[in-house]
């Protein structure tokens, strides 16, 4: 378990954070800028000291103000990847990577130099200095250096913040490999929902130095009360799915989930692969009757669970779709007038309509490690 219960007085507020989560997979610290995410991860690393509290990772106490315990950063066995990489400019890529091995006995090493180089595709970069690397290459080296420190836990503080879109996708793919192939637990700081949905298993939502909610990503994204923190415009459901089949004739892929079968544009992944799929609320329409002739390939029967109540022309409708034994949540964003004309209220039976081309391919979570996938 990762257990954090810390307090510290800051300029804008007093940070008071308490959460516990599994020491497996990826835990995302999510919140707007200034919510306290970096302060929390720095406390985990030992770079900032809480005024009071306790931090425990995998049963080892790293900080306990009551008992006078404050393990030095270099003895915490935690790897840290910063926003800007922070490579040593006077060392080559090889030298930066080998710096991570310093002070580690052979018995402590979880991953070898050649394995890191191959995993992160650094073979052709070893003799270069940091000033000759792109932003994405610098971050790959920084990740490799952190891995070679043989960490029990890898901390990543918005590692994609300074990268353009193609480089972000490149680094996300490498982080997915770390998650799935090396099974190194990661605490990942971000304020970008797409990154969290693609990578994380659990999500800690922070706001003004407090924990607003903790839980699986699928659950956090389905809560109407968290929309002010998770982002209303980008709001949507996250579904755990599995590839059932490919339709080569129409370039489609069929995904199964507890709510039914979802048709999406063709994915270059094998049958049986597990994916987390995001469906934005603005891409879901509602009907009281099943359409007989429609271009919509995805039609799911369900019922209204809740309807947002804030003023404005739009409302968000939370739905349960699927059979009574196995349900999944979807959101729909429709006009207030449409909700009135349909007579929507909690319990109203409805059909949810989703365009196959609307499924957000950019925030598809890749194949998950065995035993950690909360899906079908």
Secondary structure, DSSP 8 states (H G I E B T S, - for coil): -EEEEEEEE-SSSEEEEEEEE-SSSEEEEE--TTSSHHHHHHHHHTSS--SEEEEEETTEEEEETTTTEE--GGGS-EEEE-TT----TTSBHHHHHHHTTTT--GGG-SS-HHHHHHHTT-GGGTT-BGGGS-HHHHHHHHHHHHHTT--SEEEEESTTTT--HHHHHHHHHHHHHIIIII---EEEEES-HHHHHHH-SEEEEEETTEEEEEEEHHHHTT-GGGHHHH-STT-EEEEEEEEEEEETTTTEEEEEETTEEEEEE--SS-TT-EEEEEEEGGGEEEESS--SS-S-SEEEEEEEEEE--SSSSEEEEEEEEE-SSSEEEEEEEEEHHHHHHHT--TT-EEEEEE-GGGS-GGG-B----TT-----
